[in-house]
């Protein structure tokens, strides 16, 4: 598969530009994980100081929702970090920009929106992986 910059789908971008974008998004995601982890820890700590009865306390349900919401965002950020790490690995192997399912090039427009995409639109729509 070789260097993707020679591929017709990537005429205007180079390996360094893609690497820079992926590592920049990775750094942003790590910062987001740190922020959400602190936020989650603060929520848990605040709840530990107060005897919260989620079933009978009118504030308990909103606290539980807030905790669940932050936990879900944290899980999404961790998944995004894993996707970015895999994209960087594909870049190093020379497989970046090729669909992992069908082997066809992933359109540059898709990679612009989702730089860690590992499948083309068609394979992503069918749920292939």
C-alpha positions as CSV (number, residue, x, y, z in Angstrom):
1,X,0.0,0.0,0.0
2,X,3.0,2.3,0.5
3,X,3.0,6.0,1.3
4,X,-0.6,7.2,1.1
5,X,0.5,10.6,-0.2
6,X,1.1,9.0,-3.6
7,X,-2.5,7.8,-3.6
8,X,-5.0,9.6,-5.8
9,X,-7.2,10.3,-2.7
10,X,-4.5,12.3,-1.1
11,X,-3.0,14.6,-3.7
12,X,-2.8,17.7,-1.5
13,X,-1.8,16.4,1.9
14,X,1.4,14.9,3.1
15,X,2.3,12.4,5.8
16,X,3.7,15.1,8.1
17,X,0.4,17.1,7.9
18,X,-1.7,14.1,8.7
19,X,0.7,13.1,11.6
20,X,0.5,16.7,12.9
21,X,-3.3,16.6,12.8
22,X,-3.6,13.3,14.5
23,X,-1.1,14.1,17.2
24,X,-2.8,17.5,17.8
25,X,-6.2,15.8,18.2
26,X,-4.5,13.2,20.4
27,X,-3.2,15.9,22.7
28,X,-6.6,17.6,22.8
29,X,-8.2,14.3,23.7
30,X,-5.7,13.6,26.5
31,X,-6.5,17.1,27.9
32,X,-10.2,16.4,27.7
33,X,-9.7,13.0,29.5
34,X,-7.8,14.8,32.3
35,X,-10.5,17.4,32.7
36,X,-13.3,14.9,32.7
37,X,-11.5,12.6,35.1
38,X,-11.1,15.5,37.5
39,X,-14.7,16.5,37.0
40,X,-15.8,12.9,37.7
41,X,-13.6,12.7,40.8
42,X,-15.1,15.9,42.1
43,X,-18.6,14.7,41.6
44,X,-17.9,11.4,43.4
45,X,-16.1,13.2,46.2
46,X,-18.9,15.7,46.7
47,X,-21.4,12.9,46.9
48,X,-19.3,11.0,49.4
49,X,-19.5,14.0,51.8
50,X,-23.3,14.1,51.7
51,X,-25.6,11.2,52.4
52,X,-27.4,11.1,49.1
53,X,-30.4,8.9,48.7
54,X,-31.0,8.9,44.9
55,X,-34.5,7.5,45.3
56,X,-35.9,10.0,47.8
57,X,-33.7,13.1,47.5
58,X,-34.9,15.4,44.7
59,X,-31.3,16.4,44.1
60,X,-30.1,12.8,44.0
61,X,-31.4,12.0,40.6
62,X,-29.7,15.0,39.0
63,X,-26.5,14.1,40.8
64,X,-26.7,10.6,39.5
65,X,-27.5,11.9,36.0
66,X,-24.5,14.3,36.1
67,X,-22.2,11.5,37.2
68,X,-23.5,9.2,34.5
69,X,-23.2,11.9,31.9
70,X,-19.6,12.7,32.8
71,X,-18.7,9.0,32.9
72,X,-20.2,8.5,29.4
73,X,-18.2,11.5,28.0
74,X,-15.1,10.1,29.6
75,X,-15.6,6.7,28.0
76,X,-16.2,8.4,24.6
77,X,-13.0,10.4,25.0
78,X,-11.0,7.2,25.9
79,X,-12.5,5.5,22.8
80,X,-11.4,8.5,20.7
81,X,-7.9,8.3,22.1
82,X,-7.7,4.6,21.2
83,X,-9.0,5.4,17.6
84,X,-6.4,8.1,17.2
85,X,-3.6,5.8,18.4
86,X,-4.7,3.2,15.9
87,X,-4.8,5.8,13.2
88,X,-1.2,6.8,14.0
89,X,-0.2,3.1,13.9
90,X,-1.8,2.8,10.4
91,X,0.0,6.0,9.3
92,X,3.4,4.5,10.4
93,X,2.6,1.2,8.6
94,X,1.5,3.0,5.5
95,X,-2.1,1.8,5.7
96,X,-3.6,5.1,6.7
97,X,-6.4,6.2,4.4
98,X,-7.3,2.7,3.3
99,X,-10.5,1.0,4.4
100,X,-9.8,-1.8,6.8
101,X,-12.7,-3.8,5.4
102,X,-12.6,-3.4,1.6
103,X,-9.1,-2.0,1.1
104,X,-10.4,0.9,-1.0
105,X,-9.1,4.5,-0.3
106,X,-11.1,6.4,2.2
107,X,-12.2,9.7,0.6
108,X,-10.2,12.7,1.8
109,X,-13.4,14.5,2.8
110,X,-14.2,11.7,5.3
111,X,-10.7,11.9,6.7
112,X,-11.0,15.6,7.0
113,X,-14.1,15.2,9.2
114,X,-12.9,12.0,10.9
115,X,-9.1,11.8,10.7
116,X,-9.1,8.5,12.7
117,X,-11.6,6.9,10.3
118,X,-10.6,3.3,9.5
119,X,-13.4,2.5,7.1
120,X,-14.9,4.1,4.0
121,X,-18.4,5.5,4.1
122,X,-19.9,2.4,2.5
123,X,-18.4,-0.1,4.9
124,X,-19.2,2.2,7.9
125,X,-22.8,2.4,6.7
126,X,-23.1,-1.4,6.6
127,X,-21.5,-1.8,10.0
128,X,-18.6,-3.8,8.6
129,X,-15.5,-4.2,10.6
